[in-house]
Amino acid sequence: MEKLSINHWDEQDRPREKMMRLGAAALSDAELLAILIGSGSDRQSAVDLMRTVLSDCNYNLNTLGKKTVNELCRYHGMGPAKAITILAACELGKRRKDSVAEERPDLGSATAIYNLMHPKLQDLDVEEFHILMLNQSFKLIKEECVSHGGITETAVDIRIIIKDALLCNTTILAVCHNHPSGSKRPSRQDDQLTDRIRKACELMRIYFLDHVIITDGSYYSYREEGRL
C-alpha cells in the first residue's frame, strides 16, 4: 500500500503543527527526529523512516547517538545531511545534560527591576516601554520591548501586553519605561496606562507587580508609592 507523505496527513497529526499546538513534550522520539530530517523517502514518511531507525536501536536514543554517518546512510532515504543532523542533535542532547540551568533574575522588587533595566534604558533619548514576564516565584521568564516612541511619551497597546504575557504563561507581570527628561514623576498618561494594565491583568488573573519609571540614577515605583 502506498505510503502517504506527511504533507498529506491530517494537519493535527503532522509533527510540526502538533509541536506548535501541544509543545515538544507531546511528540514521540520518531516525530521529533522527523522534524529534524524534514523528509523521508518514496517508501516511507519521515516519521516511519525514523521509527525504523529507532526500532533497530531498541528505541534507545543513546544507542542512536553512537551510530556513525555511514551506518545511518544505509537506510533508504537517509543521506549524509540527514544522518549528520540526527547525530548533531544527539550530541546537543548529551551536552545539555552537562549544562547547569541558567539562573533567572529575581525581580520581586522595584530595585531589582531598576537594576536590570537601567543599563538598557539609561542612555536612550526616546521613551521605550518594556514588559517583564515573571513566574510565580518572581523569576524572569522573558523581557520584551513593546513600544519605542517619542521624547515625552510612547504608544502602548494593552492587547499586545496581555497577548505576550499569556503566550509566555506569565503569572506575574511588571512593566517599566524610561523618562529621557530625567524626571521620574509620572505623567497623567502614565497613570492612565497603569490603571488600564491593572484592570486587564485582573481580568486575566495575572498579578500586576509594578510599573517602574526609570531615569538615569533613580526610579519611581507605583507599588512602592502605594498606588497598586
Residue pairs with C-beta under 8 A, 6 or more apart in sequence:
3 40
3 43
3 44
3 45
3 48
4 45
5 39
5 40
5 45
6 14
6 15
6 34
6 39
6 40
6 45
6 46
6 47
7 14
9 45
11 17
12 18
12 21
15 27
15 31
15 32
15 34
15 35
15 46
15 47
16 35
18 26
18 27
18 31
19 26
19 27
19 31
19 35
24 32
27 35
29 50
29 54
29 59
29 61
30 47
30 48
30 50
30 51
30 54
31 47
31 50
33 50
33 53
33 54
33 86
33 89
34 40
34 45
34 46
34 47
34 49
34 50
35 46
36 82
36 85
36 86
36 89
37 46
37 49
37 50
37 78
37 82
37 85
37 86
38 46
38 82
39 46
39 77
40 46
40 47
40 48
40 49
40 77
41 49
41 76
41 77
41 78
42 77
43 76
43 77
44 52
44 76
44 77
49 75
49 77
49 78
52 75
53 64
53 72
53 75
53 78
54 64
57 63
57 64
57 67
61 90
61 93
64 86
64 90
65 87
65 90
65 91
65 93
65 94
67 83
67 87
69 80
69 83
69 84
69 87
72 78
72 82
72 83
72 86
72 87
73 79
73 80
73 83
104 139
104 140
104 141
105 112
105 116
105 139
105 140
106 112
106 137
106 138
106 139
107 113
107 116
107 132
107 134
107 138
107 139
107 140
107 174
107 209
108 138
108 209
110 210
110 212
110 219
110 221
110 223
110 224
113 132
113 174
113 176
113 210
113 212
113 219
114 176
114 212
114 214
114 219
116 132
116 140
116 143
117 130
117 132
117 143
117 176
117 212
117 214
118 214
118 216
118 219
120 130
121 128
121 130
121 176
121 177
121 178
121 214
122 178
122 214
122 216
123 216
124 178
124 180
125 151
125 180
126 148
126 149
126 150
126 151
126 154
126 180
127 147
127 148
127 149
127 150
127 151
127 152
127 153
127 154
127 177
127 178
127 179
127 180
128 145
128 147
128 148
128 149
128 154
128 177
128 178
129 145
129 146
129 147
129 149
129 154
129 156
129 175
129 176
129 177
130 143
130 144
130 145
130 146
130 175
130 176
130 177
131 143
131 144
131 146
131 161
131 164
131 165
131 173
131 174
131 175
132 140
132 143
132 173
132 174
132 175
132 176
133 140
133 141
133 142
133 143
133 144
133 164
133 165
133 168
133 170
133 172
133 173
134 140
134 141
134 170
134 171
134 172
134 173
134 174
134 209
135 141
135 169
135 170
135 171
135 172
136 171
136 172
138 172
138 209
141 168
141 169
141 170
142 164
142 168
144 164
146 156
146 157
146 160
146 161
146 164
147 154
147 155
147 156
147 157
148 154
149 155
151 180
151 181
152 181
152 187
153 187
153 189
154 177
156 193
158 196
158 197
158 200
161 173
161 175
161 197
161 200
162 200
162 201
162 204
162 206
165 173
165 204
165 206
166 204
170 206
171 206
171 207
172 206
172 207
172 209
173 197
173 201
173 206
173 207
173 208
173 209
174 208
174 209
174 210
174 211
174 212
175 194
175 197
175 210
175 211
175 212
176 210
176 211
176 212
176 213
176 214
177 190
177 213
177 214
178 213
178 214
178 215
179 213
179 214
179 215
181 215
182 215
182 216
183 215
184 213
184 214
184 215
184 218
184 219
184 220
185 220
186 194
186 213
186 220
186 222
190 211
190 213
193 211
194 211
194 222
194 227
194 228
197 208
197 211
198 208
198 228
201 207
201 208
202 208
208 228
209 223
209 228
210 221
210 222
210 223
210 224
210 228
211 221
211 222
211 223
211 228
212 219
212 220
212 221
212 222
213 219
213 220
213 221
222 228
